[in-house]
Amino acid sequence: MKPEAGWKDRILAASRSTRSDSAPRSPWSRPPFGFFWTLGLVGIAVALATYPIIRKLTRRLERLQQGVEQWGAGALGTRVPVQGNDEVAFLAQRFNTAAERIEALVNSHKSLLANASHELRSPLTRARVNAERDEATRKQRASSSASVQ
């Protein structure tokens, strides 16, 4: 009596019969290429899904960069919008704080310079006026003493 075929033999026989019945497979669908096609499609899907998120982040960084460039060009009143609650928002907030402090420092420096200039001009103007008045008084005395003689 022939021993009954085991489950492994039955599966092997079934796979042989399906292979011979089916059409030959394309070389692109064989195991190495099928994996790479799937991997490529997954990569494209991930790229398409993450593009809007990445673009939103890079747009915020571009706005921050433009603000810093404008500020560096001399527009000290430039501030960047703070959006979100992440590192980019923290950086924008810190930039705005630093820009406010530096703007206040530059304005106080200008005010100090204007005040110092005024304080230096006042005594000089007073001295010049006194000198002109003294000279006019001397001329007047000279002319009156000349007319008396």
Salt bridges, closest charged atoms under 4 A:
GLU62 OE2 - ARG55 NH1 3.37
ASP86 OD1 - ARG60 NH2 2.55
GLU103 OE1 - ARG79 NH2 2.67
GLU132 OE2 - ARG128 NE 3.74
GLU135 OE2 - LYS139 NZ 3.63
